[in-house]
Amino acid sequence: MENRFFRLGELAEEVGGQVFGDPELALSSMTSLELAGPEDLSFLRDPAQVALASQSKAIALLVPLGVRVPGKSLLEVEDPALAAAQLARKFSPPAKRPAGIHPTAVVEDGAVVSPKAHVGPYVVVGAGSVVEAGVELHPGVVVGRACQIGADSILFPHAVLYDGTRLGPETILHAGVVLGSDGFGYVSRGSTHHKVPQIGRVVVEAEVEIGANTAIDRGTFGETRIGAGSKIDNLVQVGHNVTTGKACMLCGQSGIAGSARLGHGVVLAGQAGSAGHLTIGDGVQVAAKGAVLQTVEKGQKVGGIPAVELRQWQRQVFGSQKLPEILRRLRALEKALARQEEE
């Protein structure tokens, strides 16, 4: 594909920045300092990278306010990380798949597929499902019956929607995502586990992105719901009847047990987890591997097993590192006291 060139001044207008140097520089791509070539724009996230940036072959640099790199044209912005994300998308816009239904796809009677949607090879769309305009269903996607996929959503290969799943517009499901599988619901009597029928559904609101091989279980009754703008990493498990607020972040290998309630903007770091039937308030952050076993009020930062206030957990960890020395000193004191008693 032929490279598109953008002037540095044009990019400055795009992100509300200011040029120091030549605004007419033509730039063909954006990449890291180490990989950049003489037609590339690169970026600094903090002033500590100035020495590395001065050695880069990049012809121009995206920099924080007040940072200067000798010999380079600069695009100064208030938030370099955000501007870099915006410009990377401008240089490398996602390629849209052409509208139409591949001859190997199976679209059952009663399904409604927009003529502006892309249905790729070996896709299955069940009866009663609706696929709206701009949707891309990549090879091997399975859409069950009575599902709805909102406009401009993308389902990458082998994503699976069980019956009744709802996706809002501009949702992205990466390869292997499973939405609507049965929740882990059983009534155990003696050595027998009796399955509880899972008859609810999964609802994913607008602009949610879900990483590869993540599973979100359908509600036992009612819904499992993911709030608008939430981002879910790879290999995440969301149990039945969980609800999350808007703009939550669930990092890799995190897990939420059934019927937990997450507020808006909750962050679960890698391998963090939540027990079921509790509430995690708006804006709560759970550190990596943290286990939330009771309700957490809004705005708190917690960590550890069981999760406690973050500073308390840090003191616990720091204190545990001192235990060997404390035990050594305690044994020494015990021996000293024993000698005194003998005397």
For each residue, the residues with C-beta under 8 A, 3 or more apart:
1:
2:
3: 28 29
4: 28 91
5: 26 27 28 39
6: 10 11 26 27 90 91
7: 10 11 23 24 25 26 27
8: 11 12 19 21 22 23 24 25 27 41 60 73 75
9: 12 13 19 23 24
10: 6 7 13 14
11: 6 7 8 14 15 17 27 41 75 87 90
12: 8 9 15 16 17 18 19 23 75
13: 9 10 16
14: 10 11 86 87 90
15: 11 12 75 77 82 83 86 87
16: 12 13 77 78
17: 11 12 62 75 76 77 83
18: 12 75 76 77
19: 8 9 12 22 23 73 74 75 76
20: 68 73 74 76
21: 8 25 60 72 73 74
22: 8 19 25 73
23: 7 8 9 12 19
24: 7 8 9
25: 7 8 21 22 59 60 73
26: 5 6 7 39
27: 5 6 7 8 11 30 39 40 41 59 60 91
28: 3 4 5 39 40 91
29: 3 39 40 41 91 92
30: 27 40 41 42 43 84 87 88 91 92
31: 35 36 40 42 58
32: 35 36 42
33: 36 42 43 44 49 52 53 56 58
34: 56
35: 31 32 40
36: 31 32 33 40 41 42 56 57 58
37: 40 57 58
38: 57 58 59
39: 5 26 27 28 29 59
40: 27 28 29 30 31 35 36 37 57 58 59 60
41: 8 11 27 29 30 36 58 59 60 61 62 75 87 91
42: 30 31 32 33 36 53 56 58 60 61 62
43: 30 33 61 62 63 80 83 84
44: 33 47 49 50 53 61 62 63 64 67 69 80
45: 49 64 80 81
46: 49 64
47: 44 50 64 67
48:
49: 33 44 45 46 52 53
50: 44 47 53 54 67 68 69
51: 54 55
52: 33 49 55 56
53: 33 42 44 49 50 56 58 61 63 69 72
54: 50 51 69 70 71 72
55: 51 52
56: 33 34 36 42 52 53 61
57: 36 37 38 40
58: 31 33 36 37 38 40 41 42 53 61 72
59: 25 27 38 39 40 41 72 73
60: 8 21 25 27 40 41 42 72 73 74 75
61: 41 42 43 44 53 56 58 69 72 73 74 75
62: 17 41 42 43 44 74 75 77 80 83 84 87
63: 43 44 53 67 68 69 74 75 76 77 80
64: 44 45 46 47 67 76 77 78 80
65: 76 77 78
66: 76
67: 44 47 50 63 64 74 76
68: 20 50 63 74
69: 44 50 53 54 61 63 72 74
70: 54
71: 54
72: 21 53 54 58 59 60 61 69
73: 8 19 20 21 22 25 59 60 61
74: 19 20 21 60 61 62 63 67 68 69
75: 8 11 12 15 17 18 19 41 60 61 62 63 83
76: 17 18 19 20 63 64 65 66 67
77: 15 16 17 18 62 63 64 65 80 82 83
78: 16 64 65
79: 82 83
80: 43 44 45 62 63 64 77 83 84
81: 45 84 85
82: 15 77 79 85 86
83: 15 17 43 62 75 77 79 80 86 87
84: 30 43 62 80 81 87 88
85: 81 82 88 89
86: 14 15 82 83 89 90
87: 11 14 15 30 41 62 83 84 90 91
88: 30 84 85 91 92
89: 85 86 92 93 94
90: 6 11 14 86 87 93
91: 4 6 27 28 29 30 41 87 88
92: 29 30 88 89
93: 89 90
94: 89
95:
96: 118 136
97: 118 120 136 138
98: 118
99: 115 116 117 118
100: 118 119
101: 105 107 113 119
102: 105 119 120 121 122 123
103:
104: 121 122
105: 101 102 119 120 121 122 123 124 125 137
106: 123 124 125
107: 101 111 113 119 124 125
108: 111 124 125 126 127 145
109: 127
110: 127 128
111: 107 108 125 126 127 128 129 130 131
112: 129 130 131
113: 101 107 117 119 125 131
114: 117 131 132 133 134 135
115: 99
116: 99 133 134
117: 99 113 114 131 132 133 134 135 136 137
118: 96 97 98 99 100 135 136 137
119: 100 101 102 105 107 113 123 125 131 137
120: 97 102 105 123 136 137 138 139 140 141
121: 102 104 105 139 140
122: 102 104 105 139 140
123: 102 105 106 119 120 137 138 139 140 141 142 143
124: 105 106 107 108 141 142 143
125: 105 106 107 108 111 113 119 129 131 137 143
126: 108 111 129 143 144 145 146 147 163
127: 108 109 110 111 145 146
128: 110 111 145 146 147
129: 111 112 125 126 143 144 145 146 147 148 149
130: 111 112 147 148 149
131: 111 112 113 114 117 119 125 135 137 143 149
132: 114 117 135 148 149 150 151 152 153 169
133: 114 116 117 151 152
134: 114 116 117 151 152 153
135: 114 117 118 131 132 149 150 151 152 153 154 155
136: 96 97 117 118 120 153 154 155
137: 105 117 118 119 120 123 125 131 141 143 149 155
138: 97 120 123 141 154 155 156 157 159
139: 120 121 122 123 157 158
140: 120 121 122 123 157 158
141: 120 123 124 137 138 155 156 157 158 159 160
142: 123 124 158 159 160 161
143: 123 124 125 126 129 131 137 147 149 155 161
144: 126 129 147 160 161 162 163 164 165 180
145: 108 126 127 128 129 163 164
146: 126 127 128 129 163 164
147: 126 128 129 130 143 144 161 163 164 165 166 167
148: 129 130 132 165 166 167
149: 129 130 131 132 135 137 143 153 155 161 167 171
150: 132 135 153 167 168 169 170 171 206
151: 132 133 134 135 169 170
152: 132 133 134 135 169 170
153: 132 134 135 136 149 150 167 168 169 170 171 172 173
154: 135 136 138 171 172 173
155: 135 136 137 138 141 143 149 159 161 173 177
156: 138 141 159 172 173 174 175 177 212
157: 138 139 140 141 175 176
158: 139 140 141 142 175 176
159: 138 141 142 155 156 173 174 175 176 177 178 179
160: 141 142 144 177 178 179 180 181
161: 142 143 144 147 149 155 165 167 179 180
162: 144 165 178 179 180 181 202 218
163: 126 144 145 146 147 180 201
164: 144 145 146 147 180 201 202 218
165: 144 147 148 161 162 179 180 201 202 203 204 218
166: 147 148 201 202 203 204
167: 147 148 149 150 153 161 171 173 179 204 208
168: 150 153 171 204 205 206 207 208 228
169: 132 150 151 152 153 206 207
170: 150 151 152 153 206 207
171: 149 150 153 154 167 168 204 206 207 208 209 210
172: 153 154 156 208 209 210
173: 153 154 155 156 159 167 177 179 210
174: 156 159 177 209 210 211 212 214 234
175: 156 157 158 159 212 213
176: 157 158 159 212 213
177: 155 156 159 160 173 174 210 211 212 213 214 215 216
178: 159 160 162 181 214 215 216
179: 159 160 161 162 165 167 173 202 204 210 215 216
180: 144 160 161 162 163 164 165 201 202 216 217 218
181: 160 162 178 215 216 217 218
182: 185 198 217 218 240
183: 198 217 218 219 220 224 239 240 241 258
184: 217 239 240 258
185: 182 195 196 198 220 240 258
186: 193 194 195 196
187: 193 194 196
188: 192 193 194
189: 192 194
190:
191:
192: 188 189
193: 186 187 188
194: 186 187 188 189
195: 185 186
196: 185 186 187 220
197: 220
198: 182 183 185 217 218 219 220 240
199: 218 220 221
200: 218 219 220 221 222 223 224 240 241
201: 163 164 165 166 180 218 219 223 224
202: 162 164 165 166 179 180 216 217 218 219 223 224 225 226
203: 165 166 223 224 225 226
204: 165 166 167 168 171 179 208 210 216 225 226
205: 168 208 225 226 227 228 229 230 246
206: 150 168 169 170 171 228 229
207: 168 169 170 171 228 229
208: 167 168 171 172 204 205 226 227 228 229 230 231 232
209: 171 172 174 231 232
210: 171 172 173 174 177 179 204 214 216 226 232 236
211: 174 177 214 232 233 234 235 236 252
212: 156 174 175 176 177 234 235
213: 175 176 177 234 235
214: 174 177 178 210 211 232 233 234 235 236 237 238
215: 177 178 179 181 236 237 238
216: 177 178 179 180 181 202 204 210 224 226 238 242
217: 180 181 182 183 184 198 202 224 238 239 240 258
218: 162 164 165 180 181 182 183 198 199 200 201 202 224 240
219: 183 198 200 201 202 222 223 224 240 241
220: 183 185 196 197 198 199 200 240 241 258
221: 199 200 241
222: 200 219 241
223: 200 201 202 203 219 241 243
224: 183 200 201 202 203 216 217 218 219 238 239 240 241 242 243
225: 202 203 204 205 242 243 244
226: 202 203 204 205 208 210 216 230 232 238 244 248
227: 205 208 230 243 244 245 246 247 248 264
228: 168 205 206 207 208 246 247
229: 205 206 207 208 246 247
230: 205 208 226 227 244 245 246 247 248 249 250
231: 208 209 248 249 250
232: 208 209 210 211 214 226 236 238 250
233: 211 214 236 250 251 252 253 254 270
234: 174 211 212 213 214 252
235: 211 212 213 214 252 253
236: 210 211 214 215 232 233 250 251 252 253 254 255
237: 214 215 254 255 256
238: 214 215 216 217 224 226 232 242 244 250 255 256
239: 183 184 217 224 242 255 256 257 258 259 260 276
240: 182 183 184 185 198 200 217 218 219 220 224 258 259
241: 183 200 219 220 221 222 223 224 258 259
242: 216 224 225 238 239 256 257 258 259 260 261 262
243: 223 224 225 227 261 262
244: 225 226 227 230 238 248 250 256 262 266
245: 227 230 248 262 263 264 265 266 282
246: 205 227 228 229 230 264 265
247: 227 228 229 230 264 265
248: 226 227 230 231 244 245 262 264 265 266 267 268
249: 230 231 266 267 268
250: 230 231 232 233 236 238 244 254 256 268
251: 233 236 254 267 268 269 270 272 288
252: 211 233 234 235 236 270 271
253: 233 235 236 270 271
254: 233 236 237 250 251 268 269 270 271 272 273
255: 236 237 238 239 273 274
256: 237 238 239 242 244 250 260 262 268 273 274
257: 239 242 260 273 274 275 276 277
258: 183 184 185 217 220 239 240 241 242 276 277
259: 239 240 241 242 276 277
260: 239 242 256 257 274 275 276 277 278 279 280
261: 242 243 278 279 280
262: 242 243 244 245 248 256 266 274 279 280 284
263: 245 266 279 280 281 282 283 284 298
264: 227 245 246 247 248 282 283
265: 245 246 247 248 282 283
266: 244 245 248 249 262 263 280 281 282 283 284 285 286
267: 248 249 251 284 285 286
268: 248 249 250 251 254 256 272 273 274 286 290
269: 251 254 272 285 286 287 288 289 290
270: 233 251 252 253 254 288 289
271: 252 253 254 288 289
272: 251 254 268 269 286 287 288 289 290 291 292
273: 254 255 256 257 268 290 291 292
274: 255 256 257 260 262 268 278 280 286 291 292
275: 257 260 278 291 292 293 294
276: 239 257 258 259 260
277: 257 258 259 260
278: 260 261 274 275 292 293 294 295 296
279: 260 261 262 263 295 296
280: 260 261 262 263 266 274 284 286 292 295 296
281: 263 266 284 295 296 297 298 299 300
282: 245 263 264 265 266 298 299
283: 263 264 265 266 298 299
284: 262 263 266 267 280 281 296 297 298 299 300 301 302
285: 266 267 269 300 301 302 310
286: 266 267 268 269 272 274 280 290 292 296 302 303 307
287: 269 272 290 301 302 303 304 307 310 313
288: 251 269 270 271 272 303
289: 269 270 271 272 303 305
290: 268 269 272 273 286 287 302 303 304 305 307 313
291: 272 273 274 275 304 305 306 307
292: 272 273 274 275 278 280 286 296 302 306 307
293: 275 278 306 307
294: 275 278 306
295: 278 279 280 281
296: 278 279 280 281 284 286 292 300 302 307
297: 281 284 300
298: 263 281 282 283 284
299: 281 282 283 284
300: 281 284 285 296 297 309 310
301: 284 285 287 309 310
302: 284 285 286 287 290 292 296 307 308 309 310 313
303: 286 287 288 289 290 307 308 310 313 314
304: 287 290 291 307 308 313 316 317
305: 289 290 291
306: 291 292 293 294
307: 286 287 290 291 292 293 296 302 303 304 313
308: 302 303 304 312 313 316
309: 300 301 302 312 313
310: 285 287 300 301 302 303 313 314
311: 314 315
312: 308 309 315 316
313: 287 290 302 303 304 307 308 309 310 316 317
314: 303 310 311 317 318
315: 311 312 318 319
316: 304 308 312 313 319 320
317: 304 313 314 320 321
318: 314 315 321 322
319: 315 316 322 323
320: 316 317 323
321: 317 318
322: 318 319 325 326
323: 319 320 326 327
324: 327 328
325: 322 328 329
326: 322 323 329 330
327: 323 324 330 331
328: 324 325 331 332
329: 325 326 332 333
330: 326 327 333 334
331: 327 328 334 335
332: 328 329 335 336
333: 329 330 336 337
334: 330 331 337 338
335: 331 332 338 339
336: 332 333 339 340
337: 333 334 340 341
338: 334 335 341 342
339: 335 336 342 343
340: 336 337 343
341: 337 338
342: 338 339
343: 339 340
